[in-house]
Amino acid sequence: MSDVNTMRAISQDTLGGPEVLREVRLERPVPRPNEVLVRVRAAGVNPTDWKHRANGGFLGEPPFVLGWDVAGTVEAVGIGVAAFQPGDEVFGMLPYPFGHGSHAEYVIAPARALAPKPAGIDHVQAGALPLVSLTAWQALVERADVRPGQRVLIHAAAGGVGHVAVQIAKARGAYVIGTASAGKHDFLRSIGVDEPVDYRRADFAEAVRDVDAVLDTIGGDTALRSLRVLRPGGIVVSILPVGPEEFFREAERLGVRAVRMLVDADQGGMRAVAGLVESGKLRATIAQTFPLSEAARAHEQGETGRTTGKLVLVTD
């Protein structure tokens, strides 16, 4: 393979810690009908990346290239693609979970997974947003139908999904309660949280009441206990797709709703997110950027669990 037909990518041959990630050269993919080849400029790193790196998750055994977030420039289009042409700047989330591969110089995406990149943000901002913003949008808007004046509790509100969810809830006119350690409360207020809760010093299930919707980004006991803070008919949406059936049984007993979900690629959602960005209502906080070759360092940082906002790989 000549260099013009290959690309750099971050791959792994075995499951394990960040040290299993390595830079390789792979054949550059070619778009099929209704597909777009994107020259990746930036790609977010999310908890699902290091979880799949460590245990395979939905992807099974390696080798594989991780990454679902993508922002970049259209390099080529397949037959039938009418929405984009080479040179267009785009962003989006590759179909989750089996459309992975953006931690590379080029990636194939279904045309309908992409949206035009808002002109007012750079590729790093755009690459940070897709997975977390679609997750928050689908949870709060499509599942919970958050409306003006409602009370919304967001767990881990300073994290990747959390800090974007806060802004989406505020854009919907909600009163937002967010959990985080005390040192992050100023940040929470800066992005619109009305009522920060220090989960280390207070039991949120005792401190919070009469909530219409909860976004659970933690799972386990947190999802179950969140049911107690709801008003009758309220909803907990957990983005952790598996867990004990007790979650649903307890919701039924309390007269509330419980939902588990996985984020799904969606052009309509991406366009809605782009609209929030363009109106100044949504912006990703970038915790740190890393060159593509230092993906292992990004994973190490993410796994500390102390990141505020998003980690992003850049290919230039």
N, C-alpha and C positions, 0 to 999 in steps of 0.2 A: 504493500500500500504506500503510495506517495503521500507526502505531508499534506498536500492540498485535499486529499480524500480522507484524512484522519483528523482526530480532535483529541484534546486533553479531557480527561474525565477522572472523577474520584470513584474508585471501585474498591471492592473487598473480595477476598477469596474465602474468608471464613467469618463466622460470627465472633464477636468479642468487643473489647474496649476500643477507644479511639485509635489505638495503634494499628488496628487492622486496616484502616483506610490508607489507600495509596494512590498516587497519580499514575494513570496509565494512558496509553494511546489506543483509541478505538476507531473503528471505521465510522466516518461521518454518515448519519442516517439520511435517507432520501424520502421526501414526503410522498405518501400515497394519496389517492383521491380524498378530498375533504380534509387533508392534513396540511400543516404549516411547519416548515423548518425555521426555528428561531435561533438566531445568534444570541446566546445568553450573555447579558451584561451583568445581571445580579440575580441572586437566588437566595431566598430566606432559608434559614436552618431552624427546624422546629422540633419539639420533643419527639414527634413521631419518627424523625430521622434517626435519632440516637437509639430509640427503642427498637426500630427495625434493624439497625446495625448490630445491636447486642443480641437480639433473640429471633430475628427473622420475621416475626409478626405475620402479616398477611402474605409476605413475599417468599417465605420459606428459606431455602438454603441459597447462599450466594454462589456465583458472583452476581452482583447487581450494582447499579448506580442509583444512589438515593436522590432525593430532592423533588418536591412537588411545586414549590413557588418558582415562578419565572418572570423576569422582565428582560426585554431585549428588543432586537430588531428582526423583522421578517427577512430571512435570507432567500427562501424559495417557497412556492406554494404548489400543492398538488392539483390535479385535475378537479375542476368544479368549485374551487375556492373563489368566491366572489367578494367576500368582505375585506380581504387583505391583499396587499401586493408587496413585493420586495421593497425594503426601505421603511415600511411602516413600523412605528414603535408600539409595542404591545405589552400587556401583562396579563397574567392569569394563573390559575391553578390547574396543573395536569390532573387528569381523572384519578381520583383517589379510590383504592390504593394502588391499582396496577398500572397507572400511567407515569410512574416515577421516572427520574432520569435527568433532572435539571442541574445537578451538580457536575456540569460539563460545559464545554464551550458551545455546543449545539444540542438542541433537543427537538424532538417531534411533538407537536401538540395537535389535537383535533381543533379545527378552526373555531368551533363553537365553545371551546374552553377559554378563548382569548377575548380581550376587549382592548380598544385603543388606550394606550397609556395617557393619563392626564398630562397635559402639556406643562402644568405648573409644578410637577415633581420630577426628580431625577430617577434614574434606574434603581438606585439603592432603595429609595422610598418605595418605588413601585414593586420591587422584588421582595420587600418585607411584608407586603399587605395581603396577597391573595388568600393563602390558606387560613390565616387567622381572621381576616375580615369576612370571608365566606362562611366560616364556622359561626362567627358571631351573628351575621346577618340571618343565616338559616335558623339559628337557635332562637334569636330574639324576635325577628320579624315573621318568619314563616311558621315557626312552631309555637311561639308564645304570643304572637300578635300584640307586642307591646304598644301601648297607646299613651297619649298625653296624660300626665297626672298620675300614672301608675307608679308603684314602688317596685324597684328592681334591685335584687341582690346579686352581685357579681363576685364570685370567689376568685382569689388570686388576681385581683384587679390590676396589679402592676405588671403582670406577665404578658406574654405575647398575645394570646387570645383576649385576656382580661382587659388590657388597656385599650384595645380596639373596641371591645364590647361596650365599655363605658361610654365611648364617644358615640357609638351607634344608638345606645339607649338614650343618651342626652338628645341626639338629633331627633329621636321619636317623641321627645317631650317628657321623658320619665324622670322621677326622683330616684337617684342612684345611690345605693349603699355598696361599698366595696371593702373586701377584706384584704389586708396586707399587714406586714409588720410595721411598727410605729415609724421606723425610719423612712418608710415610703409614703407616709400620709401626705406630705407636702406635694409629692408628685401626683398622688391621686387627686388632690384638690385642683391641681393645675390642669388636669385633663377633664375635670367636670364632676368628680365624685362629690355628692352632697354630704355624705355621712361615712367617713372612714371607720373601720372597725379593726382593732388590733387583735388578730386571732390568737396571739400568744398570751394575751392578758385577759381576754374575755371570750366566753363561749357564745359564738354568734347565735346559737339556737336559743339562748336566753336573752341576748342583747337586742335582737331584731324581731319585729313583729309586723303583722298585717301586710305582708309582701304579696304582690301579684305574680311575680315571676322571679325565679332563681336560675342563674346560669352556673352550673356546676362544672368546673374545669379540673376537679381533683378526684372525684369518684369515691367508691367505698363508703365508709361511714359518713363522710361529708354529704353525699347525695341523700342518704337516708335521713340524716338529721335536718337537712334543709327543708324537708316536707313539713316540719313543725312550725316553720316561720310563716307559712302561707296563709292567706285568707281563704275562706271556702271557695272552691273553684279555681284557685291559683295553680301554677304549674312550675315544676322543676324540670329543666332541660339539662340533661347530663351529656357531655360530649365524650364520655367514656362509654363505649358501646357495649361492654359486658360487665356483669356484676350480679349480685344476688337477686333472686326473684322477690325477696322481701321488699325491695324498693317499690314494686308495683302493688303488692298486697297492702303495704302500709299506706300508700297513697289512696287506695280505694277505701280503706278504713277511715281515713281522715277526711274524705270528701274532696280530695284535690287530685291533680293530674301529675303523672310522671312519664317522662319521655327520655329514651336514650337515642342518640343519633350519631351518624358519621357524616362528616362534611362531604359534599358532592360537587363536582365541577359544574359550573353554571354560568353561561354568558350573561344572562339577565341579572344575576346577582352581582357579577363583576361590573356591569354597567351601572348598577345602583351604587356600588362602592365608589366607582369613579365619579359619580355625581356628588357624593358626599365629600370626596377629596376636592373636587373643583369648587364646591361651595364653601370650602374652608372648615367643614365640620368634622373632618377625619384626617388624621396624620399619624403615621407610625413613629414611635420613638425608637431610634436606632441605638442599641446598647453598644455595638461594636461591629466593625466590618473586618473581614479576613480575605486575603487572596485565595483563590480556588485551591492552590497548592497547600494551604494551611487549614484545610477542612477539619483535620483532626483537632487542631486547637480550638476551633469553633465548637466542636462536640464537647471537648473538655470543659469549656466555659459554660455551655448550656447545662451540662450535667451537674454543675454546682447547685442549681436550683435557685440562684440568687440574681439572675438576670432581670433587669427592668427593661421591658420592651423586647426588641428583636435583634437577633444575630443574622448577619447577611454575608454571603460569599460574593466576591466580585471577580470577574474573569480578566479584566484589563490590568 
